[in-house]
Amino acid sequence: MPHTSPAAHPRYDALLAEWNQLLRRCQESERGGAGEQAPDPGPYGQELLARWGEPQRRYHTVDHLAEVLARATELTGYAHDPDTVALAVWFHDAVYRPDRSENEERSADLARRALTEAGVGEERTAQVVRLVRLTVTHDPAPGDADGEVLCDADLAVLAGDPAAYAAYAAAVRAEYGFVPDPDFRAGRAGILRQLLDLPHLFRTPYGREHWERTARRNLTTELELLEA
């Protein structure tokens, strides 16, 4: 699969504009509309999009970012603070190396540094960091509305139609192309079993109603193929 510059992505300009609006809202909320001018959001968004467009990515790409943002918007009525959730979406896989296990922690550290520098308040920044770390387990505590929205948005890919799910599974395999097939099958099967063992894949009422059944069917089918 050839790699293209993130700036050439068809949604690059729209995503950058969306980021700029989001960060400005968060900056203005902290400043109360007065005082020293906040940093320009543009360079932060450009760096994030460059990270999402790195060549080692096959699934955790700009397309994935755009999809999770869209699903979070779809679930916005369930969020306590939709802008905090959106910031967490932008950062949740901003650091990603398929051969590393600390991606979420490094992404959380990046969020803390960047948002503090950009003038986002301490409380909101801490919430973003917490949400990014939550994507390790996708297991928000009861009543964690923003965690539920973020995790559901991130897992919504599991509920795609058969062709979309097959493309997702193939992209995941491509990201781990350096792993021998027997090892990948065993590791992937373990992840699928963990997901299927959860009482619910999705925590929001919308996710349970619209995505749960399809996602479980997709996961079961993939597991059967891996174990065939």
C-alpha positions in Angstrom: 0.0 0.0 0.0 1.7 3.2 -1.1 2.1 6.0 1.5 0.9 9.5 0.7 1.6 12.7 2.5 -1.1 13.6 5.0 -1.5 17.0 3.4 -2.6 15.2 0.2 -5.5 13.5 2.1 -8.8 14.6 0.7 -10.1 15.6 4.1 -6.9 17.3 5.3 -8.2 20.9 5.0 -11.5 20.1 6.5 -9.9 18.2 9.4 -7.4 21.0 10.0 -10.3 23.6 10.1 -12.2 21.4 12.5 -9.2 21.2 14.8 -8.7 24.9 14.6 -12.3 25.6 15.6 -12.1 23.0 18.4 -8.9 24.3 20.0 -10.0 28.0 19.7 -13.2 27.1 21.6 -11.2 25.4 24.3 -8.7 28.3 24.5 -11.5 30.9 24.7 -13.3 29.0 27.3 -10.2 29.1 29.5 -9.4 32.7 28.9 -13.0 34.0 29.2 -12.6 36.0 26.0 -9.9 38.3 27.5 -6.3 38.6 28.3 -3.2 37.4 26.4 -3.8 36.0 22.9 -3.6 32.2 22.8 -1.2 30.4 20.5 -2.3 29.7 16.9 -4.1 26.3 16.7 -2.8 25.7 13.2 0.7 24.3 13.9 -0.7 22.0 16.5 -3.2 20.6 14.1 -0.6 20.3 11.3 1.7 18.3 13.6 -1.1 16.0 14.7 -2.2 15.3 11.1 1.5 14.6 10.2 1.6 12.1 13.0 -1.6 10.4 11.9 -0.1 10.2 8.4 3.1 8.4 9.3 4.1 5.7 6.9 4.1 2.8 9.4 0.3 3.2 9.9 -2.2 1.1 7.9 -5.2 1.2 10.1 -4.4 4.0 12.7 -4.4 6.6 9.9 -6.0 10.0 9.1 -9.1 8.0 7.9 -9.3 6.4 11.3 -9.1 9.8 13.0 -11.8 11.2 10.7 -14.1 8.1 11.4 -13.7 8.3 15.2 -14.4 12.1 15.1 -17.6 11.4 13.1 -18.7 8.7 15.5 -18.0 10.9 18.5 -20.2 13.6 16.9 -22.9 11.0 16.3 -22.8 10.2 20.1 -22.4 13.8 21.2 -25.7 13.8 23.0 -24.3 11.3 25.5 -21.2 13.3 26.3 -20.7 15.5 29.3 -18.1 17.6 27.5 -18.1 17.0 23.7 -15.1 19.2 23.1 -13.0 17.3 25.7 -13.9 14.1 24.0 -13.0 15.5 20.6 -9.6 16.6 21.9 -9.1 13.0 23.2 -10.0 11.6 19.8 -7.3 13.8 18.1 -4.6 12.6 20.6 -5.7 9.0 21.3 -3.4 7.4 18.7 -1.2 10.4 17.9 1.8 8.4 18.9 1.7 5.0 17.3 4.3 2.4 16.6 2.9 -1.1 16.1 6.0 -2.6 17.6 5.6 -0.6 20.8 3.3 -1.3 23.8 3.3 2.2 25.4 1.6 4.1 22.5 -1.4 5.3 24.6 0.9 6.5 27.5 3.1 8.4 25.0 0.0 9.8 23.3 -1.3 11.0 26.7 2.1 12.6 27.5 1.9 14.4 24.1 -1.6 15.6 24.9 -0.5 17.0 28.2 2.5 18.9 26.8 0.7 20.2 23.7 -2.5 21.3 25.3 -0.8 23.0 28.2 1.4 24.9 25.8 -1.6 25.8 23.6 -3.4 27.4 26.6 -6.0 24.7 27.4 -6.9 24.7 31.0 -5.4 22.3 33.5 -8.7 20.5 34.3 -9.6 19.9 30.7 -6.1 18.8 29.8 -6.2 16.3 32.7 -9.5 14.9 31.4 -8.1 14.5 27.9 -5.0 12.7 29.3 -7.3 10.4 31.3 -9.5 9.7 28.3 -6.5 8.9 26.1 -5.2 6.4 28.7 -8.7 4.8 28.8 -8.3 3.6 25.2 -5.9 1.0 26.6 -8.8 -1.0 28.0 -11.9 0.6 26.5 -13.5 -0.1 29.9 -14.9 3.2 31.3 -16.3 3.2 34.8 -20.1 3.4 35.2 -21.2 7.0 34.9 -18.1 8.1 32.9 -20.1 9.6 30.1 -17.1 11.1 28.2 -15.2 7.8 28.5 -18.2 5.9 27.2 -18.5 8.1 24.1 -14.8 8.0 23.3 -14.6 4.2 23.7 -17.8 3.6 21.7 -16.6 5.9 18.9 -13.2 4.1 18.8 -14.8 0.7 18.7 -17.5 1.5 16.2 -15.4 0.1 13.4 -16.2 -3.3 14.7 -19.8 -2.8 13.6 -19.0 -2.2 9.9 -20.7 -4.1 7.1 -18.8 -7.3 6.0 -16.7 -5.5 3.4 -15.8 -2.7 5.7 -14.9 -5.0 8.5 -12.8 -7.2 6.2 -10.9 -4.0 5.1 -10.4 -3.1 8.8 -9.0 -6.6 9.7 -6.7 -6.5 6.6 -5.4 -3.1 7.6 -4.7 -4.3 11.1 -2.8 -7.3 9.7 -0.8 -5.0 7.4 0.3 -2.8 10.4 1.7 -5.9 12.0 3.3 -7.2 8.9 6.5 -7.8 10.7 4.8 -10.4 13.0 4.9 -14.0 11.7 1.5 -15.3 10.8 1.2 -17.9 13.5 2.1 -15.4 16.2 -0.3 -12.8 14.8 -3.2 -15.3 14.6 -2.6 -16.3 18.2 -2.3 -12.7 19.5 -5.2 -11.4 17.5 -7.4 -14.3 18.5 -6.7 -13.5 22.2 -7.7 -9.9 21.7 -11.0 -11.0 20.0 -11.8 -13.4 22.8 -11.2 -10.6 25.4 -13.6 -8.4 23.5 -16.3 -11.1 23.1 -16.0 -11.9 26.8 -17.1 -8.3 27.8 -20.7 -8.0 28.9 -21.1 -5.2 26.5 -18.8 -3.9 23.7 -20.6 -0.6 23.7 -21.6 1.5 26.7 -23.9 4.2 25.3 -27.6 3.3 24.6 -27.0 4.2 20.9 -24.0 1.9 20.6 -25.7 -1.0 22.2 -28.8 -0.6 20.0 -27.1 0.0 16.7 -23.7 -1.5 16.9 -23.5 -4.3 19.5 -25.0 -7.2 17.6 -23.2 -6.5 14.3 -19.9 -6.1 16.1 -20.2 -9.4 17.9 -21.1 -11.2 14.7 -18.0 -9.6 13.0 -15.7 -10.5 15.8 -17.0 -14.1 16.0 -16.5 -14.5 12.2 -13.0 -13.2 12.3 -12.1 -15.4 15.3 -13.5 -18.5 13.5 -11.4 -17.6 10.4 -8.2 -17.2 12.5 -8.8 -20.5 14.2 -9.7 -22.5 11.1 
